[in-house]
Amino acid sequence: MFRPVIFLCASLVVIAALTTLAGEKSGPAAVEGPALVPEPKPTPPRRVLITAELSRTHAFPGDSIRLTELVPVDREIKVHSISHTIYTIGKYDFLTESLINLDLEKAQNWIVGMGFGDSRISGTVGPAGDHAMHFGVTNPRQEGTEFDFKARQIGIFLIKAKWKLYHSDVVIESNPVILTVSPPLDKAGKPIIKEEWIDKTAWKYRPK
């Protein structure tokens, strides 16, 4: 009387074991892919609203230079701070004894203490306290500021102004201006070169 029941139970155990074994031999378990990370929002392009102009575009070491930066009065721009991006895009070449242009991929980001005398152009300037900057240059159509500095090193420099607006994360920029600082020439037309006019690394590895 009990044999059919025992046989049925045994059959069920065997079926369950086979089912489990079949499950283990099936394809590998699905592996979850990496969590999707939202792509960072692209930085919005910076508007060129500042008109930048140099008092001279060609100079010798020691010459004084003025950089003027102006915006239209009608825009009523309020500024929190001003900084500058400066690249060395040309250098003195000892072999040819002249300035040469650098390839764009070899352009060097300007480092504080290089190229220009001590000046506000080398850092970030802004008012003390929570208020907008005062513009020192004004006329009926434009307003802005000026930076006076001296060329210290021979080279070709690209300068671009960046203004961070007051109570805002918005930054506006100027058109780039290019300053060429050439070595003076002696009576024979040869360039006069002094160590303090040359980048330290370039001077160290100059041809002897």
Secondary structure, 3 states (H helix, E strand, C coil): CCHHHHHHHHHHHHHHHHHHHHHHHCCCCCCCCCCCCCCCCCCCCCCEEEEEEECCCEECCCCEEEEEEEEEHHHCCCEEEEEEEEEEEEEEECCCCEEEECCHHHCEECCCCCCECCCHHHCCECCCCCCCCCCCEECCCEEEEEEEEEECCCEEEEEEEEEEECCCCCEEEECCEEEEECCCECCCCCECCCHHHCCHHHHHCCCC
